[in-house]
């Protein structure tokens, strides 16, 4: 007795309703995956770097102010 009534060797025979259902499920999974942010964005906060212009400090060295903020 065959394990699967629709199996023909290693290829499965699907009817049109089965293919439509598979397509619907695949599209739903794609939408769900696209809507969810990647896992690393949930863990790592976004940090903005603010870099000022060059100036001469009190010792005569060129310097610039760099600030990071969330």
Buried (B, 14 or more C-beta within 10 A) or exposed (E): EEEEEEEEEEEEEEEEEEEEEEEEEEEEEEEEEEEEEEEEEEEEEEEEEEEEEEEEEEEEEEEEEEEEEE
